[in-house]
Amino acid sequence: MEKLDIPQGTLDLMILTILAREPMHGYGISQRLAVLSRDHFHVNPGSLFPSLYRLEQDGKLKAEWRPTENNRRAKYYRLTASGRRQLEQHRERWNRVSFAVTSVLEGA
């Protein structure tokens, strides 16, 4: 199956969406992204962790060290109230953008 590049500016939206369900560590986020995209999207740690760090620094995520299912320590991320607001803003914008692109493609 062909792997697709994650469209510019959508990684934060996907991270926030995944974390809206439950707190998760970085590896879990990347695995969930692959599953939800039906294996079309794979994010490498060099892209994922800088985004997580930036979202945490911006107050959109809160992180804490906890043991994983395998009893290893990992940093678990969860949405803050500010992160939930940003998620809603991102979703609204994405809906407008995807509607506009679809309108152009169908009208061409």
Summary of the structure (lengths in Angstrom):
residues: 108
radius of gyration: 15.2
end to end distance: 28.4
largest distance: 54.3
contacts: 271
relative contact order: 0.16
helix: 57%
strand: 15%
